[in-house]
Amino acid sequence: MKSVEMIGKTVEEAVELALKELGANEDEVQIEVVDSGAKGFLGMGSRDAKVVVTYNFDPEKVAKKFLDGLFEAWGEEVEVWTRLDEDILRVELAGDNMGVVIGKRGDTLDAIQYLVSLCVNKGQKDFLKVSVDTENYREKRNKTLESLSKKLAIRVAKTRKNMTLEPMNSYERRIIHATLQNDRYVTTYSIGQAPNRRVVIAYNKK
């Protein structure tokens, strides 16, 4: 939680200044009126109002508010569920047009996940990992990559010719590396620069 003490001619003005300082809305904070101030008489004895405003950071609420706004602007009807699982914020999306939300090879879903991560970690001391999924896409994609890497590893072992896979993000490349790390016949490494970085499955000559 982050708190600021602010003064103003009125309580309302002090609260408004505090909200600007915190970058928050009134429904996201707790307000303590330390001094309601006084107008005085003929300018004598006037006193500014003083408040302490505390921002209650709720990553689930922040993520849902961001995504609701994003999909509304996008023109897509998407339901958003959030769950805080220790140090991971899990977000599940549902709707009639999830293919568009997922995008080619999950590129759009990854971009949404990145934006949500930026949103919930902005100004926070401790980093919170974010996972955004829909229709169990992540698990299905993981299984697809694991199966593909094993099949290609067998081909590389038989032909003794290296194979370079399509460009993948860092998460998907790690799945390939992890799946084949104990394979005695092949080894893996990455080449190129993001977003065109690729995994190479190479024949292990040792």
Disulfide bonds with the S-S distance in Angstrom:
none
